[in-house]
Amino acid sequence: MRALKIKTLLAVILMVVASVGHSANRYWVNGSGSWNDINHWSEISGGKPGASVPTKSENVIFDNNSFTADGQQVVIKDEVFCNDFNWLVENVAPVVKSKSFLFKDATKAAIHVFGSLIINENINNQFFGDIKLKAEDESQIIIKSQLNSNLIFDNENGSWVLNSDLSTTKNIQLNSGFLNLNDQQIDCNSFIAVFIPALTPISNK
């Protein structure tokens, strides 16, 4: 009996460890809509909508089953969260758009990314809010279209590797963590480093 209880306990522990170590996926579906609308999130690509709105524990994926035409919009009105952010759309060029009351730069919208940030070329970027990178482990940054956001790196345990050139009309700010520029070209308004050099270095290799 005792051996059976020990085996059962070990099985439960393994299940908990597996669930903690794995991020679920949330796929965008049904074309235009608001980020916070569950009718646009599915657990599988092109699947049935109704999955929960992503949290910092879920990867978000925009792919060829997310949209049916150019110009369809993902509207972000406030702060949203995800683990990895993956924009992988190849068949059309949709819009990611932030909402503001008067001026497009005066928006409360922000994207908090707790993993990697990957954005390809097929995007009409009308998002002017901050993108806040908060990964706790090594993550990659691949951005092949121009941003209109402040890109803010902020986790003292975070490590980011830049695997593409990076261009934004706003600022890049390193509050904490390790940023490997990886010999990539950077174009931004200002590069701001708010850190203690011994703890949060910038590397180009």
N, C-alpha and C positions, 0 to 999 in steps of 0.2 A: 504493500500500500504506500509506504514511504517513497519507494522508488518511483511509483506512478505519479505521486504528487510532485516530486522533483522534476520529472520529465515534463509534466504539465506546466510547471512554473517556468522552466527553460523555454518551452514553446511560446508562452505568452511574452516573455522578455524578448525573444527573437522577433516576434511579430511587432512589438512596440518599436524596437530598433529599426526594423525595416520601414515602418511607416514614417518614423521621424526622418530617416535618411532619404526619402523619396518625395520629390515634389510632384503633385498632380498637375495635369495640363488643363487649360481652359482655352478652347478654340472659339474665335469670333465667327458668327454665322449670321445670315439674313440681312446682309447689306447695311444700309444706313441705320444709325441709332446711337443711343447714349451708352457710354461705358457702363453705367450702373444699372442698365436694364437687363434682367436675366434672360429675356427673350433673344439676346444676342450672344449668349455663351453656351457652349456645348462641351461635353467631356471628350468628344472625338471630332475629328475633322469632318465638316459637313453634316454633323449629326443633329439629333433632336435638341432644340434649345431648352433652356430652363435650368441649366447648371448654375451654381452660386456665382456671384460676382467675385472675381479674383481677389485674393488677399496676398500678403507677402510670401505665403507658402506655395502659391500656384504659379506655374509658368503660363504666360499668355502667348498665343500663337495666332497670327494673321497669315492665312495661306490662300491658295487658289480656290478654296471652297468658301471663303469668307464673303466675297463680293461677286457681283455679276456685271458691273459696268464701271467705267471711269467716273470719278466724281462722287461716288457714294462715300458717306462720311461716318467717321467715328468721332463723336462729340464728347469732350471731357470738360466737365463743368467745375470740378473741384479736385481735391486730392485723391489719387487712385494709387493702388499698390499691386505689386507682382513680384515673383521671384525673377525668372528670366523674362525678358521682353524680346519676342521674335517677330519681326515684320518680314515675311518670306513671300509676299504676294508677287507673282510674275505675270499674270494674265491680264490685269487691268491696273490703273493708277488711281486708287482711292485717296480720300482726304482724311488726315487726322487734324482735328480742329479744337482749339480751346475756346471757351466762352468767357466774355467779359461784359461789364455793364456799359462802358463807353469806349475806352481805348483798348486795342488788342493786347498791348503790353501790360495793362493793369488787370491781369487775370488772377484769380485765385486757384486756377488749375495747376496741378503739379503731378508728375509721375515719379513714384518712389520705386526704385528697382533694386531688389535685394540679391540679384544674381548678375547674369550677363545681359548686355544690351546689343541687339543685332537688328539693323535696319538696312534694307537693300535700296535700290534706286527707284523702285516703282511706288512712289509715295508723293502725294501733294501735301507738303508739310505746312499746315496753317496753325500749328501748335506753338504758342508763345509763352507757355508756363515753364517753370523750372523742371529739369530732370535731375532727381537726387539719387545718386548711386550709393548704396549702403551694404554692399556685399561683405560677408564675413570671411569668405574664402577667395582664392584666386578666380577671377572672372575675366571674360574677354569683352572688348568693345570693338564692334565692327559697324561703322556708320558710313554708308555710301551715298548719302544725300545730305544736303545742307540743313543744319538745325537752326531754329529761331529761339533757342532756349539757353538759359544759364545751365551749364553742366557742372554739377556739384558733387565731388567725391567726399564722402564723409562716413568713414568707419575706421577706427584706429587699428582694427584687425584686418581691414580690407586690403586686397591686392588686385590691381587691374592691369591687364595687358592690352595695349592699343594695337589691333591687328588690321587697321586701315588708316588712311588719312582721315583727318577730322576737321570739319568746318562748321562754325556757328556764328551767327550774327551778334551773339551776346558773349558772355564771359565763361571761362573755364576756371573753376575754383577748387583747389585741393585743401580741404579742411583737415583731413587726417587720412592715413593709409599710405600705401605704396603704389605709385603710378609708373608703369614701364611704358615709355613712349615708343620703344621698339623701332626707332629710326623712321617713324612716320611723320608726315607733314601736318602741322597744326595751323589753322587759320581761325582767329577769334578776335573779339574786341579787346579783351584783357585776359591775361593769365595771372590768377591770384593764388598765392600759396600761403595759407595760414597754418603754419606748422612749426615744430621743432625739427630742424634738419636731421638730427641723429635718429629720430623716431619715424619720420614720414618722408623719406627721400623720393626724389624724382629720378628715374633712370631712363637712359636712351638706348640701353642694350638689354 
